[in-house]
Amino acid sequence: MQPFRLPLLTESERNALEKLYRTSKVLRLRIRAQMVFLSAEQHLKVLEIASLVRESEVTVLRGLKRYHAEGINGLYDAPQPGRPAAVTPAYRQRLLEIVRRRPRSLNQPYSLWTLQRLGNYLAEQTGIRVSIETVRRTLKQGGIGLSRPQHKISSPDPEYAVKKRRLKRSART
């Protein structure tokens, strides 16, 4: 590994790094700021810095070079590529509104929501189709968890409870 050292920090650079190090809650940023301090102020080599911060030499060298080229902005993580999220805030709000209503009130042919039914209904309404796992995660973020329905047998008969107790007693004997 070739030797690489940063030049001495100016007062404004040191203050900006100090502020970042003291106020950031992101551990990687704090470690990167520490690597810059060790190189610029303590004049340590990449290998020595790597052993102190418990990172690889390649990681330390990459961080120092990015700082040297871009300044303090080089310490932040680069944007990560990827597909944008399918669940928009409007979709999330609509899902939470719908799950709190009974399906029959929305002219659906069933009386209980399932993840699949919610996903299908919202796909028809919004044009956004997501997996049932995404529906479940979105509900969980909203503080809602769907569970299996508990089936209860009931009757409009006013003496149903009395008859049910009699049946249970006769079954035990």
Buried (B, 14 or more C-beta within 10 A) or exposed (E): EEEBEBEEBEEEBBEBBEEBBEEBEEEBBBBBBBBBBBBBEEEBBBEBBBEBBEBEBEBBBBBBEBBBEEEBEBBBEEEEEEEEEEBEEEBBEBBBEBBEEEBEEEEBEEEEBBBEBBBBBBEEEBEBEBEBEBBBEBBEEBEEEBEEEEEEEEEEEEEEEEEBEEEEEEEEE
